Amino acid sequence: MRIRRCAILFFEPREEVAFALAELLSGRGGVTRTLRWYALAPHLPAPVEISASARDLLGSLSPSQWTEHSALAEDANLQALIGKGLVVQDTTAGQEGASTAVPAAAFDDARLRRVHWHPLAALLHAFTRWNGVDSVADARTAGIDTAAGLRERHGEPPSDRVLPDAAEVRDLPAALQTEFDALLHRRATCRNFDAARALPLSLFSTLLARTFGVQARVQRGGLVFDKKNSPSGGGLHPTSACLIVQNVEGIAPGLYRYLADSHQLVALPFDAAELPALALEAVSQQDWFANAHCLVVLVAAFERTFWKYRRHDKGYRVITLEAGHISQTLYLSATELGLGAFITGAINERPLERVFALDPLTEGALAICGFGWRGATMHAAELDPAGQVWTRAN
Ligand SMILES: Cc1cc2nc3c(=O)[nH]c(=O)nc-3n(C[C@H](O)[C@H](O)[C@H](O)COP(=O)(O)O)c2cc1C
């Protein structure tokens, strides 16, 4: 059997601090501190605790070259690491007629290698995905769910005013005011949707076309490039829209993928009765967003950008920056159509990966946007100091 170390692996020495009554009673401070080693490998679902000897053994194995290991069955240390997915067997072994079953982690490792992730980006993405997080309760528990609570717990925020010592400061002419400024001023993150009023199909369709649709297609050097309304690193537009449609005229509530080139929807199997619970879970219990007429999960096909920017220092950053551009296009498009819009980064990615059948090694949820009719009453706070949104008829 041929083995090698998994492709991407980092070690973390972690200190675990626990309260111990016996320590307190013996006058030694009341806490115990334990140092443990963890192996962090992005093809695995969670960090894995390992011994110092296992760490050293992993450090002695090549991640690229296969090594023939004839006495593998008798080597308990290696078997344990194979069981944990940190050492992988040749996934082609089955095709060669070998009898040993190859653990699933080996196939995940093989897929990870094909996507050309930068190792640090792969780790960051893999271990910052949420499952079952309630960001609202967490903020309340930490006492930072209000501005006053934030100030009390964290003090003043660091200044955003960059003023080098002895800098020469000069005035600029007043900014021009055009119709575009009026549109910008009407943009405000919407936290109050009128969930009962169905969204017309024409508005829904227009918003998707403006934000995600292909506007034109060009050929360059045998490759095809799409022109969209937001910029994209490498011109590859890796980000697409996975939709939780809740109240749009003519569209059955459910899950859909938007096809950017043909301006069509693909329905995905899902029990519509479960949509409100999924929406709430997706936005980590932020009920002010969960009832929007349409939630849009921004899903990046990492492998598309990494096809060009292989193991690139900036590849992942470019993709997340692009999500911000898309969000702003969505905000402004919605505002111009008289709709409210939002973005949230506080999302539970893992249930979304399950229902939209996303392989997190190649495709991942980055943020959730949403849009729909604004409500008539402000229940959740919005930032509209000049009354640009809330003095108008919604
Ligand atoms: C990347 C990103 C993530 C955000 N996440 C949240 C969020 O989790 N919850 C929320 O209520 N607002 C969220 N917001 C909205 C901001 O709170 C909002 O933009 C900010 O308060 C300024 O208000 P405005 O958008 O109305 O100008 C997010 C905004 C951005 C750009």
The ligand as a Gaussian input file, in Angstrom:
#p B3LYP/6-31G(d) Opt

LIG

0 1
 C      -19.643000      42.428000       5.170000
 C      -20.784000      42.973000       5.994000
 C      -21.355000      42.179000       6.958000
 C      -22.444000      42.645000       7.693000
 N      -23.028000      41.820000       8.613000
 C      -24.122000      42.247000       9.292000
 C      -24.764000      41.402000      10.241000
 O      -24.329000      40.276000      10.492000
 N      -25.882000      41.850000      10.861000
 C      -26.402000      43.093000      10.625000
 O      -27.432000      43.439000      11.220000
 N      -25.790000      43.933000       9.735000
 C      -24.680000      43.532000       9.074000
 N      -24.072000      44.368000       8.166000
 C      -24.659000      45.693000       7.911000
 C      -23.920000      46.776000       8.681000
 O      -24.285000      46.700000      10.039000
 C      -24.308000      48.121000       8.089000
 O      -23.806000      48.197000       6.775000
 C      -23.738000      49.288000       8.893000
 O      -24.336000      49.355000      10.148000
 C      -23.949000      50.618000       8.175000
 O      -25.333000      50.818000       7.901000
 P      -25.845000      51.073000       6.401000
 O      -25.524000      49.859000       5.588000
 O      -27.331000      51.265000       6.532000
 O      -25.148000      52.288000       5.898000
 C      -22.962000      43.945000       7.463000
 C      -22.337000      44.762000       6.494000
 C      -21.263000      44.290000       5.775000
 C      -20.625000      45.162000       4.741000

